[in-house]
């Protein structure tokens, strides 16, 4: 009953969606679209699998073949995640496994032909009719034994039998190496590689979901850094929940699928056409309003010290270890001391220049009026005060930057 209910619900949901996606012209017939939608639905593995389970239930219920009920246990491969992973790992290299089994048949046929021609008496009843019967017996008897080989099918020979000992030894050992070692290990290796590939893909997918945004594919560290400058604690969760929620985009896609094409606006019709073409350039790949807002606020700020402080905070978050932070602090402190020393030297040079100017002015006007000398002295003193204030301001600014770091 549950399987039948699942098939009915799935058909009622997917068939209209498939018909809508396949309808390219308004005048296409409904029957043709329905038949095409049913055909596409039957190509889906999950739907076909449960349809086979429903057939087993009907056969067991109406034909008294109750052994068919046992196939219902196979549905656990679809219900359990671990079992479905095992099934996918085995079915993924299906083409390679099919070619390997074809190689097994070819190798077995070659060895059966050799045995039928040279060792027919040793095989006995297993190879007394034709090569095809001998091949079937070699495949069956050679694989059902604990040790893969032909020794259980052929008569035993001893080294004393000098006529056939070397030929039999070469024949038996090469079959064991080629079939029992190389081919069977190749099959096991294909399945193990499939498991490893699935595990690597799952790990890469989980890492991508943890370090990249789902819609825009932006780095998580960049989102967290910008969010902290805006006063948001968990920036990645805030961005994925409120700024670019993947379920909002999914709801928008379903909204476009259910809306009539005549009622769509210009942008909606454009996005609908891009969806049908498989083009996803309408998504904000590499863009986020959160980052653009932070850049706009930073660019619009008139306070240079605030911009420097914000940049220093961002740079400090990128510093990896405490040792790197100590080296950076020491380097900035040395730079500040060097700049302060140069400012002090410039101040001393400026003082000497002012003294020379005073001496020159006094010597050039020995007989001048007292008001002229007083006026020049006031100008020189004002110039010295301005230079000293600029020097002290430069030193305080460097001290302030050092304290910020």
C-alpha positions in Angstrom: 0.0 0.0 0.0 2.8 2.4 0.9 4.6 1.7 -2.4 1.4 2.2 -4.4 0.7 5.4 -2.6 4.3 6.7 -3.2 3.9 5.9 -6.9 0.6 7.7 -7.2 1.8 10.8 -5.4 5.0 10.9 -7.4 3.2 10.6 -10.7 0.7 13.3 -9.8 3.5 15.7 -8.9 6.2 15.0 -11.5 4.1 14.3 -14.6 2.6 17.9 -14.7 6.0 19.4 -14.1 7.6 17.4 -16.9 4.7 18.3 -19.2 5.2 22.0 -18.5 9.0 21.8 -19.0 8.6 19.9 -22.3 5.8 22.2 -23.7 7.6 24.5 -26.2 4.6 25.5 -28.2 1.1 26.2 -26.9 -0.6 24.1 -29.6 1.2 20.8 -28.7 -1.2 18.0 -27.9 -1.9 17.0 -24.4 -1.8 13.3 -25.0 1.6 13.4 -26.7 3.0 15.5 -23.8 1.5 13.1 -21.3 3.0 10.0 -23.0 6.4 11.7 -23.2 6.2 12.7 -19.5 5.4 9.1 -18.5 8.3 7.9 -20.6 10.7 10.3 -18.9 9.3 9.3 -15.5 10.0 5.7 -16.2 13.6 6.5 -16.9 14.1 7.6 -13.3 15.7 4.9 -11.3 13.8 5.4 -8.0 10.4 5.3 -9.8 11.2 2.2 -11.8 12.6 0.4 -8.8 9.4 0.9 -6.8 7.3 0.0 -9.8 9.2 -3.4 -9.9 8.5 -3.8 -6.1 4.8 -3.2 -6.7 4.9 -5.8 -9.5 6.4 -8.3 -7.0 3.7 -7.5 -4.5 1.0 -8.1 -7.2 2.6 -11.3 -8.3 2.8 -12.7 -4.7 -0.7 -11.6 -3.9 -2.6 -12.8 -7.0 -0.5 -15.8 -8.2 0.3 -17.5 -4.8 4.1 -17.1 -5.4 4.8 -16.0 -1.9 8.6 -16.1 -2.4 8.2 -12.8 -4.3 7.6 -11.1 -0.9 11.3 -11.5 -0.2 12.1 -8.9 -2.8 10.5 -6.2 -0.6 13.5 -6.4 1.7 15.5 -4.9 -1.2 13.8 -1.6 -0.7 16.1 -1.0 2.3 18.8 -0.1 -0.3 16.7 3.0 -1.1 15.6 3.8 2.4 19.0 3.5 4.2 21.7 6.0 3.3 24.6 3.5 4.0 23.1 0.8 1.9 22.3 3.2 -1.0 26.0 4.3 -0.9 27.0 0.7 -1.2 24.7 0.2 -4.1 25.9 3.3 -5.9 29.5 2.3 -5.4 28.9 -1.1 -7.0 26.7 0.3 -9.9 29.0 3.3 -10.6 31.7 1.3 -12.4 29.1 -0.8 -14.2 30.7 -0.3 -17.6 34.2 -1.2 -16.4 32.8 -4.3 -14.5 30.9 -5.4 -17.6 34.0 -5.2 -19.7 36.0 -7.1 -17.0 33.4 -9.9 -17.0 33.6 -10.0 -20.8 37.3 -10.5 -20.4 36.7 -13.2 -17.9 34.5 -15.0 -20.5 37.2 -14.6 -23.2 40.0 -15.9 -21.0 37.9 -18.9 -19.8 37.0 -19.8 -23.4 40.7 -19.7 -24.4 41.7 -22.0 -21.5 38.7 -24.3 -22.2 39.8 -24.6 -25.9 43.4 -25.4 -24.9 42.1 -28.0 -22.3 39.7 -29.5 -24.8 42.4 -30.0 -27.4 45.4 -31.1 -25.2 44.0 -32.3 -21.9 40.6 -33.8 -22.8 41.3 -37.0 -21.0 42.4 -35.2 -17.9 39.1 -33.3 -17.7 37.0 -36.4 -18.0 33.3 -35.8 -18.4 33.7 -32.0 -18.0 35.1 -31.6 -21.5 34.1 -34.6 -23.5 31.4 -33.1 -25.7 32.5 -29.7 -27.1 34.3 -26.4 -26.3 31.1 -24.6 -25.2 30.3 -27.3 -22.6 33.9 -27.3 -21.5 33.8 -23.5 -21.0 30.6 -23.6 -18.9 32.1 -26.3 -16.7 35.4 -24.4 -16.3 33.5 -21.2 -15.3 31.3 -23.0 -12.8 33.7 -25.6 -11.3 36.6 -23.2 -11.4 34.9 -20.5 -9.4 32.9 -22.4 -6.9 35.9 -24.0 -5.3 37.7 -22.4 -2.3 40.9 -22.0 -4.3 40.3 -20.8 -7.8 41.8 -23.2 -10.3 41.4 -26.3 -12.4 42.9 -28.8 -10.1 39.5 -30.0 -8.8 38.3 -30.8 -12.4 41.3 -32.5 -13.7 43.1 -35.7 -12.8 46.1 -35.3 -10.6 49.6 -35.6 -12.1 52.9 -36.1 -10.3 56.5 -35.1 -11.3 57.2 -38.7 -12.2 54.9 -38.3 -15.2 57.5 -36.7 -17.4 55.3 -36.5 -20.5 52.5 -34.1 -19.2 54.0 -32.7 -15.9 55.4 -29.4 -17.3 52.4 -28.8 -19.6 49.9 -29.4 -16.8 51.9 -27.3 -14.3 52.1 -24.4 -16.7 48.4 -24.7 -17.6 47.1 -24.8 -14.0 49.4 -22.1 -12.6 48.8 -19.6 -15.4 45.1 -20.0 -15.1 45.3 -19.4 -11.4 47.4 -16.3 -11.9 45.4 -14.8 -14.7 41.9 -15.7 -13.4 42.3 -16.1 -9.7 44.8 -13.2 -9.0 44.6 -10.7 -11.8 41.0 -10.6 -12.9 39.3 -11.1 -9.6 41.6 -8.5 -7.9 40.7 -6.2 -10.8 37.0 -6.5 -10.0 37.7 -5.8 -6.3 39.9 -2.9 -7.2 37.2 -1.3 -9.3 34.7 -1.5 -6.5 37.2 -0.1 -3.9 38.1 2.8 -6.2 34.4 3.6 -6.6 34.1 3.7 -2.8 37.1 6.0 -2.5 35.8 8.3 -5.3 32.4 8.6 -3.5 34.1 9.4 -0.2 36.3 12.0 -1.8 33.4 13.6 -3.6 31.3 13.7 -0.4 34.2 15.2 1.6 34.8 17.9 -1.1 31.0 18.6 -1.2 30.9 19.1 2.6 34.1 21.2 2.6 32.6 23.4 -0.1 29.3 23.9 1.8 31.3 24.8 4.9 33.7 27.3 3.3 31.7 28.7 0.4 28.3 30.4 0.2 25.7 28.3 -1.5 24.4 30.8 -4.1 27.2 33.3 -4.7 30.2 30.9 -4.1 32.0 33.5 -1.9 34.6 32.7 0.6 33.4 32.3 4.2 36.3 34.2 5.7 35.6 37.2 3.5 31.9 37.2 4.6 32.8 36.9 8.3 35.4 39.6 8.0 33.1 42.1 6.4 30.2 41.2 8.8 32.4 41.9 11.8 33.2 45.4 10.5 29.4 45.9 10.3 28.8 44.6 13.9 27.4 41.2 12.9 28.7 38.3 15.0 28.1 35.2 12.8 28.3 36.7 9.4 28.2 33.5 7.4 25.0 32.2 9.0 23.4 35.7 8.7 24.3 35.8 5.0 23.0 32.3 4.3 19.8 32.9 6.2 18.8 36.5 5.5 20.7 37.7 2.5 21.0 34.7 0.1 18.7 32.0 1.4 18.8 29.0 -1.0 15.2 28.1 -0.2 14.1 31.5 -1.3 15.7 31.0 -4.7 14.1 27.5 -4.9 10.7 29.0 -4.1 11.2 31.6 -6.8 12.0 28.8 -9.3 8.8 26.9 -8.4 6.9 30.2 -8.6 8.0 30.7 -12.1 7.2 27.1 -13.0 3.6 27.5 -11.8 3.0 30.9 -13.2 1.5 31.3 -16.6 3.9 32.7 -19.2 1.4 35.5 -20.2 1.4 36.8 -16.6 5.2 37.0 -16.2 6.9 40.3 -16.1 9.9 41.1 -18.3 12.6 40.0 -15.8 10.6 36.9 -14.8 10.2 35.9 -18.4 13.9 36.4 -19.0 14.8 34.2 -16.0 12.2 31.6 -17.1 13.9 31.4 -20.5 17.3 31.1 -18.9 16.1 28.3 -16.7 14.8 26.3 -19.7 18.1 26.8 -21.5 20.1 25.7 -18.4 21.8 29.1 -18.1 22.3 30.2 -14.5 23.9 33.7 -15.1 20.8 35.2 -13.5 22.2 34.1 -10.1 24.4 36.6 -8.2 27.6 34.5 -8.6 30.4 36.3 -6.9 28.2 39.2 -5.7 26.6 40.0 -2.4 24.8 43.1 -1.1 26.5 42.6 2.2 30.0 43.1 0.7 28.8 46.0 -1.5 27.3 47.7 1.5 30.5 47.4 3.5 32.6 48.8 0.6 30.2 51.7 0.2 30.4 52.6 3.9 34.1 52.4 3.9 34.5 54.5 0.7 32.1 57.1 1.9 33.9 57.7 5.2 35.7 61.1 5.4 37.7 60.2 8.5 41.1 58.9 7.3 42.0 57.5 10.7 38.8 55.5 10.8 39.6 54.0 7.4 43.1 53.2 8.6 41.7 51.6 11.7 39.3 49.4 9.8 42.0 48.3 7.4 44.3 47.5 10.3 41.6 45.5 12.0 41.0 43.5 8.8 44.7 42.9 8.4 45.1 41.9 12.1 42.4 39.2 11.5 44.5 37.7 8.7 47.6 37.4 10.9 47.9 33.7 11.5 49.8 33.2 14.8 50.9 35.2 17.9 54.5 35.1 16.7 53.5 36.8 13.4 51.7 39.4 15.4 54.8 40.1 17.6 57.0 40.5 14.5 54.5 42.8 12.9 54.2 45.0 16.1 58.0 45.1 16.4 58.4 46.2 12.8 55.8 49.0 13.1 57.4 50.2 16.3 60.8 50.4 14.6 59.3 52.3 11.7 57.6 54.7 14.2 61.0 55.3 16.0 62.8 55.9 12.7 60.1 58.4 11.6 60.2 60.2 15.0 64.0 60.5 14.8 63.8 62.0 11.4 61.2 64.5 12.5 63.4 65.5 15.5 66.3 66.1 13.1 64.1 68.1 10.8 63.0 70.2 13.8 66.6 70.9 14.8 67.5 71.9 11.2 64.5 74.2 11.1 65.6 75.8 14.4 69.1 76.5 13.0 67.6 78.0 9.9 65.3 80.3 11.9 68.3 81.4 13.9 70.2 82.2 10.7 67.2 84.2 9.4 67.1 86.2 12.7 70.8 87.0 12.5 70.5 88.0 8.8 67.5 90.2 9.4 69.2 91.9 12.4 72.5 92.5 10.6 70.8 93.9 7.5 68.9 96.7 9.3 71.1 97.9 12.1 69.7 101.4 12.0 66.1 100.6 11.2 63.2 101.5 13.2 62.3 99.4 16.3 58.9 98.6 14.9 60.4 97.0 11.8 62.5 94.6 13.9 59.6 93.9 16.1 57.4 93.0 13.2 60.0 90.7 11.6 60.6 89.0 15.0 56.9 88.4 15.4 56.7 86.8 12.0 59.7 84.5 12.7 58.3 83.5 16.0 54.9 82.7 14.4 56.7 80.6 11.8 58.7 78.7 14.4 55.5 78.0 16.4 53.7 76.6 13.3 56.6 74.3 12.4 56.9 73.1 16.0 53.1 72.4 16.1 53.3 70.5 12.8 56.2 68.4 14.1 54.5 67.6 17.4 51.3 66.7 15.5 53.2 64.4 13.2 54.7 62.7 16.2 51.4 62.3 18.0 49.8 60.9 14.9 52.6 58.3 14.6 52.2 57.5 18.3 48.5 57.1 17.8 49.0 54.8 14.8 51.5 52.7 16.8 49.0 52.4 19.7 46.3 51.3 17.3 48.6 48.6 15.9 
